[in-house]
Amino acid sequence: MAIENLPLGKAINLGLRQAMLNDPKVILMGEDIGTLGGVFRVTEGLKTEFGADRVLDTPLAESGIVGSAIGLAMRGYRPVVEIQFNGFVYPAFDQITSQLAKLTNRHEGAMQFPVVIRIPYGGHIGAVEHHQESNEAYFLHTAGLRVVSPSNPHDAYWMIQEAIASNDPVIFFEPMSRYWPKADVDTSASNFPLHASRVVRPGNDVTVIGHGAMVSVLLQAAEVAATEGMSLEVIDVRSLSPIDYAPILESVRKTGRCVIAQEAPGNVSLASELAATITEKAFYSLEAPVLRVTGFDTPFPPAKLEAIYLPDSDRVLDAVDRVLSY
């Protein structure tokens, strides 16, 4: 085993590096990702190692970046695009949802478009509007896209490589607030496939489900709950589209109670889809309604109010108390 203690941002950096070593057709594109190494320094050092022809500093034009990546994919390359902040993806939205997501189907499978679009997302960094939203629902609704989000450095290292190896376009959401905390990364073997959910803490009383940065919040809530005699089973969704429901349904059928948490607004969201599917497929095992703990259905607030907007362990535990009251 090769274990390294790394922050999530560095784990993605090493995953990108390994993918570039494995395949000369892997190229990186984005604003300030070369010499600067990106706003969060995720691509730091890669231009020096691989050169400016494989780590491209692009103009400030997201539509042009993604459009160029689509063309490169048609010519046999595997472009990895960085969107500097989550809210900056909207100028490229048409390219992603109208073109990239549809082209394989439009060509009846005769052409593949292995483009990865990295999007830093989520709150807890004290930034302004368009810099820490959770806009994953737009892409989850779009057929033809795979959407994933790691919650820890080990997954980040392996999932970015698996995303790049995919022959389908992948939206790779990176939780910004988790860029810096360190954890062990085993660089010798991958434990889970890209589109698999995972139980990260076993429990018996309530199933709590989340993705990205919310997983750490759920683990905090589980620690507190344990001191009060409650046993929470924490599930990291990991793959937002497609969703691996098998571990989720197995857990809910065991506990009979479920709370889903996310930073994004609750209306027409991943949490909505999870709650509906769990209710459809595990109805007779449920002892209480499936509850959702989410951001509010408002634009993301100024930084001083983010602690009110974003779900925390107290809000999760309140929902746990409610499902246990039935």
Phi, psi and omega in degrees: 000144177241098185258129174233142176266109191225151166284161184299320180299318179290326178297319176295319178304313180291326177294319176298316180300316181295320178296323179289326176292323183287329188217113180293350179275354177280124178229151180251141181221141175164173182281119176064024182274346185274272183299318181283327184087016181085160180303321182259010177061027181290330180257017183302132176086347184285327177293320178299320183281320189251348176093162185288346178276350176243347174234098193259121169280116187262165170296166180280074186204090186299321178298319178292323179297309182291321177299319177295321179297321178298315178297319178295321178297324177296335180264010174100002179273167175238083183285142173242113185260133172257124168267124192300316174220157186306316183288348179277357183284342188297325175298339179261003187301318180296317179299320183287310188274328181269334184247292187306315183289338189255343194293320179298315178295322181296329179264015178053037176082000183286340179233146178242150184228078183280072179254131173252130178245109180275127181230109170295135184211169175093167186262203178074020175241005176068032182262179183264179179307146181073005179243349180210037174276167174240095187252030185294333185300327179302321185272331176297328182283347188265111177297141180103353177248140167263140183229124182225161178206116177282153178248352185212162185299321181299311179297320181301317181299314184277322184292326178294323177292319179293324177296317180294326180285343180293142177273358176255156175294139183233128170267120187248099182274125182249116182291110188300323183291347179258006181300329191256325179299138184265154173202167182288138176236122175268105183273008182262338183202138175273136183266328188229143173291165187301320188254046180241132170284160183215135171281117182259348173208116180290150177195174187234341190265316183217137173270124176242132191234138176199182178212162177060223183296338182293338180298319179295326177294318179295323178293322175298316179298321180295323177297315180294317181300323181298326179289344180253012176085013179254143182245108181260134173262119185259127179241128175265115184295318178067301179256114184274337174199115358286158179261134175271100186276343188304308179295328180294310182292323177300319180292314182296322178294335177280312186274327182079000182219146187212135173234132179245132183234143177204157177281334183291158173303152186279334186292123177052065189226179174302318179299322178298314182295316178299314182297318181295315183291319178299318180295321180293317191261346180228029187304314186284354176264346185282133175259354182202161175298150172286126182253148179244137175240113190221174165295166182276158182278060179221163170301152180300134188278173171303156189305325183293343182255004185295329180294333176281323184286317187276137177298140176236181184296329179296317179293324177296314181293329175297317178294322177300315178300322181293317180289332179281345181282347180283000000 
